[in-house]
Amino acid sequence: MDSQLEFSFEDQEFMEFLPQANANYQNRWADFNTHDPGVTIIEALKFSFEDMTYRWNQPVADLLENEKDVNALKGWSPNLLLTQYAISKTDYRRLLAITPAILNAVCQPKKADPSKGKPQLLKLLIATNPDTHLDHISLMKSLYQKRALGVYFTWNAKKQSFFYEKKVPIGVKLNVTFKAEQDNGVNRIVLTKEVADFLLPILEKVDYRQVSTNGYTLNQIFEGPFTSTVINPETLSKPCFRKQIIIAELYEKIQALPFVMHILNIEMCIVKNGAADGPYSSTVLPLDKKAFTCLGQLEINGAPIDLEDLANINSPLIESNFTENTHLSEYIDEVKDYENGKQKIYNGPISIEGKYRNIGAFRSLQLSFPENYGVGKNLDKVSNEDQKKVLEDRSKEFRTYLAFFDQIRGNINAQMGQFPEIFSYKNSYCKKKPPIKIFDLTGPDDPERSFYTDLDWPNQEEIPKPSEEMNRSFRQKRLNYLLAQQGFAFPNFNPFQFKEYDEKEQVIRVSKAKEDFLKSLWEEPTPVKIGVEATINPIFQSAMIQSLQKQIKILLFGTAEGDENKVFIFEHMFIQSIEQEKDMSMGVSVLIFDDQLSKGKRVADQPMAEVIIKELMPAYFHLHIQWKASNQYEKFIELINQTYPPYQTFYFGDHINKEKMKKLKNKWLNINGLSADN
C-alpha cells in the first residue's frame, strides 16, 4: 500500500504531492520518489538480476549483452527510454484523481498465477461521490492511454534470430484499413503525416535491428518472456528492444488520433534504398476491438469486457456486482503519516467515508513480485559448465550499466532522494532486508562508526570494521573513477601509498576504472553516515556530478560543451575527511575558470552565479565554489597530468622520490580547497 492512502484526492496538499501527468516530455512525472522516468522494464529487471548477482551471490545472464563486448544500449537516447506512462501505484492514483467523481482510490498488486503464466495484475478500487456521475468511458480511456503499455517489453527470442545492420536511411510504407465509412482522403493524410513525422527521424538515426520470420503483432510482442514463469538465458542474451519501442511509440501516436476507433489495422513495411525490405519487415499493428482488449486485459469483477462494453455506459458489467460499503481499513495493515518530518505509524483501522468499487484488474509491469518471473533461478538449470561460466562472466557487467541509467536521471534533473518502490528488496530472494543508509564516502577512521556491508550478518556486532588500507583502496578507486568521468586515463598507482611499481604496469582505462569503483561499492564495507534515513546511492551522486557540470555551463555560459569556458566539479571526500553538518553527505568543489561572466550571457556577476549553482546542488552536497582566471586553466590541466599522467604508462624506478609525490599530492589538495599535509 502507498504511504499516503489516508489522504483524499480532494486534499490540496495530497494533490500537490502527487506528480503531474503532463504530456510534455520535459515535465513527465517529475517526482523521482513516486515515478522514476528513467525506469523501464529492462532497467528494473537488470537491477533485480544485478541485486541478486552481487548481493546474494546468484549469477545470472546479462540482460543487456547481445554479443561479446557489444553494449546493447549503445545509441539509445532518453527519448527512447523515458516514458510518460504510469509506473507506480501512486501514478495510477494520480490518473484516477483527475476524474471528478472519484474521492479516493486503492491500488493492490496481485500475484500472477505461475501455472498459467499470466503477467502481474494491478487491482484498482475507487471510492466515488454518490452525488457526481462517474463517466466510465472517460475513465477507462484515460487509464488505457496513460498506463505502462508498449514501452516495457522484450521479444521472445527462442525461435528467432537477430543481427545488427549498418546505419542506412530507412523509410516507411503504410497500408491502412479503415472502416468503410471512414476511408477518406482526409483521414489517410492525417494518419500518414502523423506516423511519418514520428518514425522517419528515429529510423534514420538508429541501428535498425530486425527480426526474421514474418514480423510480429503487438499481441505477440506482449507475449514475451516477462509473461513466463522462467526467463530463458537465451532470451535474455539476445534482446531486441529498439524496434518494439518504435512500434510502441507509433501505437501511442495512432491512439491519440480522433478517428482511431475506425482503424482496423495498419501494415507497416520498412523501405530501404527505395524497395520494400522483405517479408520479415512487414509489421501489422492490429487496432480492432480484440487487440485493444488484449492489450489491457481488462476485467470487471472477474468478467472480461471489450470496447463495445466500454461504449455502453449502461453495461451491467460496469454497474452491477461491485463491492459495496468497503472501507479502506480492509486493504491496509498499517498507514504512515508524516507529521513535522517524522513518521507516525497507525496500526489500527482507518475509516474513510465512501464506497469502494472494483473497477478492474489491470496488467502491471512493475516487478513488485519478481519471484513470479523466476528471476535468478535459471542458471541452476544450466548443465554445461562452459556456458555457465560465460553467463557468470556476463553478469559482472551489470554495475557498469548502472551509470548509464543514472546519467539519464541526471539529465532530466530528477530528484535523487529515494529509490522508487520498483526497487524494493522486500520481495527479493533474500531472507532479511539488508541495512540501507546514506553513504558517507569520507572513509573515516573512527572505529565507533557503523559501516555498510552487503553480507547478511547474523549479529550486527560481527560486522568487520574496515582497515585504513581498505579505506585508502576504496578512496583511490573512487578517485580513479571520478577522474575517468572527466575524460582522463591514468596509471594504476595509489597516491596515498609510496611503493615500487613494475615498469610493465598498464594504464587503467576509463571502463576499467569505472568497473573497479562500482564493484568496490559492494565488495568492500563502505562507511555510512549515522542518523540519516534517506537512501542515496553513491552512483546517483556520481551521475549528478556529471549532470551538474553540464547544467552549470549552460546557466553560466549558455553552452554545455566546448573549451571556451571551463567548469570542473570534484568530489573531494576521497582525499581526506571533512567535518560536515549533520545532514550533509558529500563534499563538492566547483572550479570555474573564467575572468568575466557577463559577455551578454544570463549571469552578470559572481554572487548571482553562486546563487544559481547552489540552487542546482542537492541538499546533501557540501558546496565549495572556487573562481580561477582563464589563464590558470592550462596550469590546472598540467597539474592533473603530472599527478595522473594520461594515456601513458606511469611507473617508478628503484628509488621513489617521496618528496615529489608529497608535493604533487599537496597541490591536488590545495586546488580542491583542502589543507595540505605537513
N, C-alpha and C positions, 0 to 999 in steps of 0.2 A: 504494500500500500504506500501511496505517497505520504509524505510527512505533512502535507498541507491540506488534508482532506477535511479538517474542521472548518475551513473557510467556505463561504458560498460564492458563487460567481457574481452575486450582487455586491460583494465586498470589494470596494475600490482598491484596497491595499493588496488583496489577493490578485486582482486583475493586473495590477502593476507588476506584481511578482512574476506572473506568467509571461513567457516570451511571446512576442508578437509574430503572428504568422503572416509575414509580409512577403509578397511575391518578388519584391526587389532583391536581386542577388546579393547586394551588399548588406541587406538588413534581415536576412533569414535566420530566425531562431537564434538571436544574438546571445542569449544567456547560456554560457557554457555549462552551468550547473544542471540545467534541465534538458538541454538539447544540444548535442555536440555536432555541428555541421560538418566536422571532419570525419565523423564515424560512419563508415559504410559497413556492409556485412563482411566485406573482405578484411577490414581492419579489426572488426570485432572477433572474427574467427582467428585472425592472426594473433591477436592479443591473448585469446584463450589458449591457443596452442603454445605460444611463447611462454605464457604463465606456467603451464604445466611442464614445459621443457626445462626452464631454468629454476623454477621454484620447487617443483616436485619431481625433478629428475625423470620426466617422462618424454623421451624423444619422439618427435612427430615429423611428418614430411613438411617441407617448406611450401606453404600455400602460394607464395609469390614467385617461385622459381619456375621458369619454363624449360630452360636447358642450363647446363653448367655455365656458370659465370654470366648468365643473362638475367638482368634485372627486369622483371615483368612490369615494373612501374615506370620504366623509362619513357619519357614523353607524355606522361599523364599530367594533367593540369587540374587545379582546384575546380575549374568549371565542370570537369568530367566527374570529379569525386564528390563534390558537395551536393547536398540535397535540400530541397525545400519541403520535403515531406515530413510528416510526424514520425518521431522515433520513440520517444519515451512516453510513459503513461501521462506525464504532465502535458506533453504536446497534444495528446488526444483530448485531454480535458480542456485545453485551450480552444481546440476546434469546436468542442461541444458548447463552450461558453458563449460563442457568438450567436447561438440560437436563442432568441428572446424567451421562449417558453421553458427553457431548462434552468433550474435553480442550482443544481449540483450534480455531480457525476462520480461514479466509482469505476475504476479500471482494474480488472482482475486478469492477470496472466493465467492461462490454463495449459497444463501439461498436455503435450500431444500423446496420442496412443502409439507406442512404438510398434505394436503389431500391425498397425495399418499404415505406418509410415507417413502420417499426415503432419503438416507443419504446425508450429505453435499457434495457438489462438489467443486473442485478447478479447475478453468479455467486457462489454460496456453496459453499465447500469446508470440510469438517469433518474433524477427527481424533477418532476415537471410542475409548473404552475397551473393549477386547475382552472384559473381564470383566463389563461392565454392558450390559444390554439397552437399545437405543435405541428409544424409543417414537415412531415416525414420525408417528403420528396427532396426538399432543400437540404435537410439534414443528411440524408444518405448520399446525395451527390457531393456534398462538401467532404464527407468522410472518404468517399471514393477518390476524389481529386487530390486530397491533401495527405492521404496516408502513404506509407512507405511502399510504393508499388514501382517495380520496374527498374530500380536503381541498385538494389542489393541482391544480386543473384550471380551465379556462375553457370557454367554449362557442363552437363554430364558427359565427360569425355570417354566413357567406357568403350564406345564403338565409333568414336570419331578420331580424326587426325587433324592436327593443327600445324601451321608453319608460318614463318614470317615472310613478308614480301618487302621489297624496296618501296620507298615512297614514290607514288605515282599519282598524277591527277585522276581523281575519281568523280564520276557523275552519277546521277540517279535517274532512273526511268520508272515512272509511276503508271500503273493501270488501276483505276479506281472503279469500283462497282457501287453505284448509288441505288437507292430505291427509285423506282421508275419516275415518280412524281418530282423527285429532287435532282434528277440527272440533267442539269442545265449548265450552260457555259459559265455563268457567274460562280457557281459553287466549285466548278472544276478549276477556274483560275485562282480563286481564293485559296483552295486547298494546295494546289501545286506551288503557288508562291510561298505559302507558309512553310511547307516542307522543304522546298529548295533553299530558302533563306536560312533555315536552320542547319540543314545537312551539309550543304556544299562546303562552307568554310571549315567545318570539322573534318570532313573526309579528305580534304586536300592537305591537311596538316599532319595527320596521324599515320602511323604504320598500320595499314589495313590488314587485319588478321582474319582470315576467312575459314569457313567450315566446309569440309567436303560433305557429300550427300546432297540431298535436295533442299537445303535450307532448313529453317525451323520456324515455328509459330510462337507467339507469346505463350500459349499454353505449354508448349514443350520447354520453353525457357524456364518456366516456373517449376517444372518437374526435374529440377537439378538435384545435386547431391544433398542440399540442405533439407530436402523433404524425406531423406532416408534416415534410418537409424544408425548407419555406419557410413563414415566418409571414406571413400576408397583412396588410398595413397596415389594411385594412378590418376584419379580425377584431380587431386589437389596439385599434382606436379605439372598439369597441363591446363591451366586456366585459360579461358577465352572471354574476357570481360568487355573489351572495348566495343565490339560490335553490339553486344547486348545493351550497353549503356546508351549508345547512339539510338538504337531502336526504342529504348525506354523513353528517352527524351523526345523522340519523334512521336511516340504514342501520347505523351503529355501535351505536345502541341496540337495534335489532332483532337484530343479530348476537350480542348478549350474552344474549338470551333463551334459556332451556334448550331450548325446542321450535322453535328457528329452522329446523332441518333439515326440519321438517314444514310449513313455509310455502312455498307455491308462488309466490305473488305478492301484491302489495298495490297497490290502486288508491287513490290519494290525490287527492281533489278539494278545491280551495280554495273555501271558502264565505264569501261576503261579503254582509252585510245579509240573512242568512237564506236565501240562494239560492245554488245551485252556480254558479260563475262560468265558464260557457262551456266548450266542449270543449278549448280550448287549455290549461286549467289542470289537466286530468286527467293525473296523473303515475303511471306504472307503475314499480314497483320490482321487477324480476324477481329472485327469490331461489332459483330452482331450480338444479340442478347446472350447467347450461350457463352461466348468468350468473355463478355462483361461479367456475367455471373461467376464464371470460373475464376477470374482474377480476384474477385472479392471473397468468394466462398462465404457469402452472407447467409446467416441463419437467424430466424426469429423464433425464439423458444424451441429450438431444435428442428424447425421446419425450414428447408431451403426456399428462397424466393428468387425471382428473376426480375427483369426490367418491367415486365407487364404488371407484376405485383406492386413494384415501386410506383408505377404510374397511376395506380388505383388507390386513391387516398382512403377509400373505404374498405380496403382489403381486410378480410377477417384475420389474416396472418399478422397484421400490424396492430389491430385494435383489441384482439382478444387474448386471453390466457397470459396476461402479464402478471408479474409478481406484485401484488398489492400490499400496502401497509408495511413495506420493508424499511426498517431503519438502518442507518449507517452502521450501527454497532454490530450488526450481523456480519459485517465484512472487515471489521478492523479489530485486531488484537490489542494494539497499542497505537496511540496517536501522539506525535511530538508537537509540542507547541513552543514557539520561540518567543521568549519574553526578555527584553533587555539583553539580548545576546546570549542568553543561557537556555539550555534545553530543559524542558519540563515534561516528564513522561506521565501520560494518563493511562493507567491500566484498566480503568473501568469503562463501561459502555458510554457512548455519547449519542444522545437522541437529537436528531435534526428533523424538523417538520418537512414533510414532503414524501410522496410515494415514488419508490424506485422501480423502474421498469427495465426489463432486459431488452435492449434494442438490437441485440445481435452479437454474434461471436465473429470477430474479425481475425484474419491472418495477421500475426505479429512476427516481425522479422528480428526482434530482439533476441539476444542469447541469454535471456533470464534463466533458462534452464538448459545449459549446454549439454547436460547428460543425455538429452533427447537425441542428440546428433552423434553420440558415441565419440565425443571429442577425446583424443589422446589414447584411444584403445586400439587403433588399427595396427600399430607396429608389433603388438604382441602376436599377431597372426602372420607376420612376415617370416617365413621359414628360411629363405635364402639369406645367409649371413652377409654376403657381399652387398645385396640390395639393402639390407637393414642398415649397414654401415653408411651407405650413400645417403639414406634418409636421415640418419643421425647427424651426419656432417651438414646436411642442408638445414637442419633445424637450428644450427648455430648462427645462422644469418639473420634471425628474426630481430635481434637488437638493432642491427644496422637500419632496418626499415622503419623502426620507431621514429627515428629522426625525421624521416620523410613526412610522416603524418603529423608530427608535432610542428613541423615547419608550416604545414597548411593551417594549423590552428593559429600560429603566429601571424601568418599573412592576413588573415581575416580579423585580426585583433580580438580573438576570442578570449574570454575570461579564463584565467588559469588557476582557478581555485580548487575545484573538486572534480574527481572522476565522476562521470555520469553513472547511472545505475547499470548501464550495459557492461561496465567493468567490475561488477560486484563479484566478490570472492565467495559469497555465501553458498552458491550452488556449484562451485567448482569441485573437482575431485580432491578435496582436502578434508582432513578430519578436524582441523582447527584453523580459524581465521588468523593469519599472521598479523603481528602488530604493524600498523601503518601510522607513521607520524611524519611530520615535516622534516625534511633533510637539512641538516646543518653541515655544510661541507668544509668547515674550518679545520677539521682534524684536530680537535683539542686534546691535550694530554691529561686532562683531569680524569683520574680513574673512577670518580664517582658518577660520571656521566653515563647515561644509558646509550646503548648502541643498537642499531637495527641489524637484524640477522634474518636471512631467508630460511633458516632451519627451524623446524618446529620443536624447540627445546621443551622438554617436559617441565623444567623448572627454570624460571626466569633468572635465578641466581647462577645458573650454569652457563649462561651466555658468555663466551670468552670476550675479554677486553682486547681491543686491537693494540698492537705494539706500536712504538714510534716508527719502526721501519715500515709497518703496514700503512700507517698514516701517510708517510712520505711517498710510498709507492702509489697510493690512491691519488694523492695530490699531483704527483708527476704525470700520471695517466690523464688526469683531468686537464692539466696544463697542456699536454700534447694535443688533446682533443680540441681545446679552445683555440690554440694556435692553428690547428688544421682548419678550423672554421674560417680563419682569416686568409686561408689560401696558402699557408706555408707548409712545406715538408721539412722534416728536421731529423737529426740523428737520434739514435737510441741511447741517450745518456741521461743520467739523473743529475739535475743541477744542485741537488741538496747533498749529494754524496760524492766524494772525490775518490775515484778508483780507476784502475787501468782498464782500458778497453782494447779489444782485439782490433787491429787495423782493418780486418775484413768485415767489421761490423757494418751492416747495411742500414741505409736510411729507412726510417719508418714513413711510409706514405700515409696520406690522409685517411684512406679507407682503413688501414691497419690501426692507426691511432684511434679512430672512432670505435672500431671493434674492441680494442683493448679497454677503452674507457667504459663503454657500455657494459661489457662483461664485468668490470670491476664493481659496478653498482650492485651486483648480485653475488659475486663470488667472494667478496671481502666484506666483513662487517663494516657498515658505514655509520658514522656518527649521526645521531638525530638530536633534535632540539626538544627539550623537555617542556611540557606545559602548553604546547601549541597543537590544537586538534586538527587543523586543516591538513589535507592530503595534497602535498605538492611534490611531483616527480621531478628529479633533477633534469631529466631530459626536457621537460616542459620549460625549465628555466633556461637551458642552453638554447632551445629553439627560440625563446623570447628574445634572447640576446641578439640573434641574427635579425629577427624582425624589427627590433627597436633600432638597430643600426640603420636599416633602410628608412624607417619612418622618420628618424631624426634628420637624415639627409634631405628627405622630401620636404619636411616642415621648415627647415632652416635655409635650405639652398634650392629647393624646387627640383631636385634630382635625386634619384635613388642610386644611380651608377655614375661612373666617370671619375677622373682623377683631379678635377678642379678643386673640389673641397673634400677634405678628409675627416671622417668621423670613425673613431675606434671605440669599441666598448669591451672592457675586460672584466671578468670576474677575478678578483684578487684574493679571495679567501683561500685559494690553494697555496698561496705563498706563506702567509702567516695568519694566525688567529687575530680577529678583530673584535674588539669589545662592541657589542651591539645592544640595541634596545630589545625589550622582551619579545616583541612581535616581528622583529626583523630576522630574516633567514639568509640573506645573501648580500655580499658586498659588491658594488659595481663602480668601476671608474669609467667615465666618459671623457675621452680625449678628442678635442676639436681643434683642428689645425686651420686657422683662418684669421686674417688680420682685420677684415671688415665684413660685417654680416649684412649690411643694408643692401647695397648693389641692386636696389629696386626689387628686392625679394620681400617675403612676407614679414620677416623678422628684422627689426631695426637696431636692436641693442642686445647686449649680453644678458641683462636681467630678464628681459622678456623671453629670450631663448631658454634660459634656465627654467623659467616657469613652465614653458611648453614641454621641456624634457621631463621635468618632474611629473607633469600630468600623464605623460606616456608610461612612466615607470609603474609597475605593480607596487602595491603597498609593502610587499616583503623584500623590496630592493633597498639596500642601504646605499644611497647615491652619493657619489663624489665626482663633481664636474671640474675638469681642468681645461683651460684655454691655452693653446700653443700657437705661436706665429707660424705662418705658412712655410717660412724658410727653415723651420725646425723639423719639417716632415721627413726630409731625406735623412737627417741625423737619427730620427726615430726608427726609420726602416733599417738604417745601418746598425743600430743597436740591436734590433731584433735579429738581424742576420749574423751579428757577432755572437750573440748569445745562443741562437739556434740556427746555425747555418743551413739555408735551404738548398735543396736539390744537390747535395753533395755529401760524401761520407765524412763523418767527423770522428776523429779518434785522438787519443793521447799517446805520446811516446812512453818511454820507460819512466820518465820523471814528469810528474804533474805539477804545473805551475798553480799552486793553490791560491796564491795572491791574485793572479789574473782572474781566476774563476770567481774569487770573492768580489773583485771589483765589478765584474760583469753582473753578478747577482745583485749587488747593491744598486747598480744603475737601473736594473729592472724594477727593484723595489721602489726606488725614488720616482721613477716615471709613473708608477701606479699610485703615488701618494702614500707610500708605506715607509716606515722607518727602516733604515739600512742597518745591517749588522755591524757591530763594532769590531 
